[in-house]
Amino acid sequence: MPRSSLSSTLHAQDHGGEGPPLVLLHGAGRSLADWDAVAPLLLPHHRVLAVDLPGHGRSPGLPAPWSFDGVADAVGRTMAAYGIRDALPVGHSLGGLLALHLAAPGSSPGAVNLDGFWWGGPARYPGLDPATVAEGLDRMRGLMRSAAGRIAPAGYVAEQAAYAGLFGIPYDRAEATARASVRELPDGRVQTLPLRETALEMYDALDALDVFALLRRVPSPVLCVRGRRAQPPTPGMEWFEELTASYAKGLDRDFAALPGERTGTLRVEDIDATHAMLLEEPEAVAALLLAFTRTL
């Protein structure tokens, strides 16, 4: 499928509000709808703009291969179109890494990264044999890439919403956000976004990124929020649970070593939620964000 040309702006939702601006960035394969329960809680203190990243939701893809620089440029043009300058980038997962990338040149008041650390290499996984880690990472990357841009049956959205109930996410919220993250096809089936070519490029860029090297480049204050609630177990995925438990220990170690290497300030907070924190605990996410922005 030919790559779409990028219009001057991305699809965005201007939530309004008063005060210093925030730009909200979603995770890989998701959309700006993930912020719908959080954004209203921020409006008494901030102007809030949520953006569909290139190739996601209702935004076109990049005209060139997916890159953090290309996405950052598209987000910047979109903010400018809404009359927003010097916004604080707030991102979840992929969006959190993009928030750090946007803040690295020193042109924003800071950055907020909600559980966006990606997977790193075997050194990130203490207590596990490197060969075991490498095998697990290869397995996980294979699963993600095999699902990239897949055509799913008509019941896909309902299945995703029902599964989200295991995380305590209300069905209506889960259904709306799942529907916003796919493209509906004329025959009733859906296609996951971004499309396969873009998704593969995106995963390659993520695999090449070192979040701690990126954190060292950000001169302004940063809030990193980690989801500490265990994901519901999945039969046959015990290898994944072992991997994520080791990964959490590696993040503990690496964050403990980081503050003295930064010119700005770093705040690391935990939240009682899984990676799906925007949908599970919007009030707690908003409270952490507002506590941070009051210090800027």
C-alpha positions in Angstrom: 0.0 0.0 0.0 1.5 3.4 -0.9 2.5 5.6 2.0 0.1 8.6 2.5 1.4 12.1 2.3 1.2 14.1 5.6 -1.1 17.0 5.7 0.0 20.2 7.5 -1.4 19.0 10.8 -2.3 15.8 12.6 -5.8 14.9 13.8 -6.2 16.4 17.2 -8.8 17.1 19.9 -8.7 20.6 21.5 -10.1 20.0 25.0 -9.8 23.7 25.8 -9.0 24.8 29.3 -7.0 27.6 30.8 -3.4 27.8 31.8 -0.1 26.5 30.6 -0.6 24.2 27.6 -0.2 20.4 27.6 0.0 18.2 24.5 -1.1 14.6 25.2 0.5 11.8 23.3 -0.8 8.2 23.2 0.9 4.8 22.9 1.7 2.6 20.0 -1.4 1.2 18.3 -3.7 3.5 20.3 -5.3 6.9 19.7 -6.0 10.2 21.4 -9.3 8.7 22.7 -7.1 7.0 25.4 -7.0 10.5 27.1 -10.7 11.1 27.2 -11.1 10.2 30.9 -7.9 12.1 31.9 -8.2 15.3 29.9 -11.3 16.8 31.6 -9.5 16.5 35.0 -6.7 18.8 33.7 -8.8 21.6 32.3 -9.1 23.7 35.5 -5.3 24.2 35.3 -4.2 23.7 31.7 -5.0 24.2 28.1 -5.1 20.6 26.7 -4.5 19.3 23.2 -4.6 15.6 22.5 -3.1 14.4 19.2 -3.4 11.3 17.1 0.2 10.3 16.2 1.1 9.8 12.5 -0.6 6.6 11.1 -2.8 6.3 14.3 -6.4 7.1 14.8 -7.5 9.6 12.2 -4.1 11.0 11.4 -2.2 10.3 8.1 1.1 8.5 8.1 4.5 10.2 7.6 5.6 10.6 4.0 9.0 9.2 4.9 10.0 6.2 7.1 8.8 6.5 10.7 11.2 8.3 12.9 11.1 10.2 16.2 12.3 13.3 14.5 9.6 13.0 11.8 6.8 12.5 14.4 8.1 15.3 16.6 8.0 17.7 13.6 4.4 16.7 12.8 3.4 17.2 16.5 5.1 20.6 16.4 3.2 21.7 13.3 0.0 20.6 14.8 0.5 22.6 18.0 1.4 25.6 16.0 -1.9 25.3 14.0 -3.8 25.5 17.3 -1.8 28.5 18.4 0.1 26.5 21.1 3.8 27.1 21.9 6.0 25.8 24.6 3.6 23.1 25.6 4.6 20.5 28.2 4.6 17.1 26.3 2.8 14.4 28.3 2.9 10.9 26.8 2.0 7.3 27.6 4.1 4.4 26.5 5.4 5.4 23.0 4.0 8.8 23.6 6.2 9.1 26.8 9.3 8.4 24.8 8.2 11.0 22.3 7.6 13.5 25.1 11.3 13.0 26.2 12.4 13.4 22.6 10.4 16.7 22.3 11.9 18.0 25.5 15.5 17.0 24.7 16.4 20.2 22.8 15.4 22.3 25.9 12.5 24.1 24.2 9.8 22.8 26.5 9.3 23.3 30.3 9.8 19.6 30.9 8.3 16.3 30.0 6.0 13.6 31.5 6.6 9.9 30.6 3.9 7.5 31.7 5.3 4.0 31.6 7.2 4.5 28.3 10.5 2.7 28.7 10.4 0.1 25.9 12.3 -3.2 26.4 16.0 -2.5 26.2 18.7 -5.2 25.9 19.6 -8.1 28.1 21.5 -5.8 30.5 18.2 -4.4 31.6 17.1 -7.8 33.1 19.1 -8.7 36.3 18.9 -12.2 37.6 18.1 -13.8 34.2 20.5 -15.6 32.0 21.2 -13.3 29.0 20.4 -16.1 26.6 17.0 -16.5 28.2 16.4 -12.7 28.0 17.4 -12.6 24.3 15.0 -15.5 23.6 12.2 -13.8 25.4 12.7 -10.5 23.7 12.9 -12.2 20.3 9.7 -14.0 21.0 7.9 -10.8 22.1 9.2 -8.8 19.2 8.0 -11.5 16.8 4.5 -11.4 18.3 4.3 -7.7 17.9 5.5 -7.7 14.4 3.3 -10.6 13.3 0.2 -8.6 14.6 1.2 -5.3 12.9 -1.5 -3.9 10.7 -3.5 -7.2 10.8 -7.0 -7.6 9.5 -9.2 -8.7 12.4 -12.8 -10.1 12.4 -15.8 -7.9 13.1 -15.9 -9.0 16.7 -12.4 -7.7 17.4 -13.4 -4.5 19.2 -15.9 -6.3 21.4 -13.3 -8.9 22.3 -10.7 -6.2 23.2 -13.3 -4.4 25.4 -14.2 -7.6 27.2 -10.6 -8.4 27.8 -10.0 -5.0 29.3 -12.6 -5.9 31.9 -9.9 -8.1 33.5 -8.0 -4.9 34.2 -11.0 -3.2 35.9 -11.6 -0.9 32.9 -15.3 0.0 32.3 -16.7 -1.7 29.2 -17.9 1.5 27.5 -14.5 3.2 28.0 -12.6 0.2 26.7 -15.0 -0.2 23.7 -14.7 3.4 22.7 -10.9 3.5 22.9 -10.5 0.2 21.1 -12.8 1.3 18.2 -10.8 4.6 17.9 -7.6 2.7 17.5 -8.6 0.7 14.4 -9.8 1.3 10.8 -13.2 -0.1 10.0 -13.4 -1.9 6.7 -16.5 -2.1 4.4 -17.1 -5.7 5.1 -17.3 -5.2 8.9 -13.8 -6.3 9.7 -11.2 -3.9 11.1 -7.6 -3.3 10.5 -5.2 -2.5 13.4 -3.2 0.7 13.2 -0.7 1.8 12.2 -0.5 -0.1 8.9 2.0 -2.8 8.7 4.8 -0.9 6.9 4.6 2.0 9.4 4.3 -0.3 12.4 7.5 -2.2 11.5 9.4 1.0 11.0 8.1 2.2 14.4 9.1 -0.9 16.2 12.6 -0.8 14.7 13.0 2.8 15.9 11.8 1.9 19.4 14.2 -1.1 19.5 17.1 1.2 18.6 16.3 3.7 21.4 17.9 3.8 24.9 15.5 5.6 27.2 18.1 6.3 29.8 20.4 7.9 27.2 17.4 10.0 26.2 16.7 11.0 29.8 20.2 12.2 30.2 19.7 14.6 27.3 16.6 16.4 28.7 17.7 19.5 30.5 14.3 20.4 32.0 12.3 18.6 34.8 11.0 15.2 34.0 8.3 13.1 35.6 8.4 9.3 35.0 5.4 7.3 36.2 5.7 3.5 36.5 2.7 1.2 36.6 3.3 -1.3 39.4 0.1 -3.4 39.3 0.7 -6.9 37.9 -1.0 -7.7 34.7 -3.6 -10.5 34.9 -1.8 -13.8 34.2 -2.2 -15.3 30.7 -2.0 -19.1 30.3 1.1 -20.0 28.3 2.7 -16.6 28.8 4.7 -17.5 32.0 7.9 -16.6 30.2 6.5 -13.0 29.7 5.7 -12.7 33.4 9.3 -13.8 34.3 10.7 -11.3 31.8 8.6 -8.3 33.1 9.4 -9.1 36.8 13.2 -8.9 35.9 12.6 -5.8 33.8 11.0 -4.0 36.8 14.1 -4.8 38.9 16.4 -3.5 36.1 14.4 -0.2 35.9 14.7 0.2 39.7 18.4 -0.2 39.5 18.9 2.1 36.5 16.6 4.9 37.8 18.5 4.8 41.1 21.7 5.6 39.3 20.3 8.3 37.0 19.6 11.5 39.0 23.2 12.5 39.5 23.8 12.3 35.7 21.1 14.8 34.8 21.3 18.5 34.6 17.6 18.9 35.2 15.5 17.3 37.9 13.9 13.8 37.7 10.9 12.6 39.6 10.0 8.9 39.5 6.5 8.0 40.8 4.7 4.7 41.1 1.0 4.2 40.4 -1.2 1.3 41.3 -2.1 0.4 37.8 -0.9 -1.7 34.9 0.5 -0.3 31.7 -3.1 0.6 30.8 -3.1 3.3 33.5 -4.9 5.9 31.4 -8.0 3.7 31.2 -7.7 2.1 34.6 -6.9 5.0 36.9 -7.5 8.3 35.1 -8.0 10.2 38.4 -4.7 9.0 39.8 -2.9 9.8 36.6 -4.3 13.3 36.6 -3.4 13.8 40.2 0.3 12.9 39.5 0.4 15.2 36.5 -1.1 18.2 38.3 1.3 17.6 41.3 4.2 17.8 38.9 3.0 20.7 36.8 2.5 22.8 40.0 6.3 22.6 40.5 7.2 24.0 37.1 
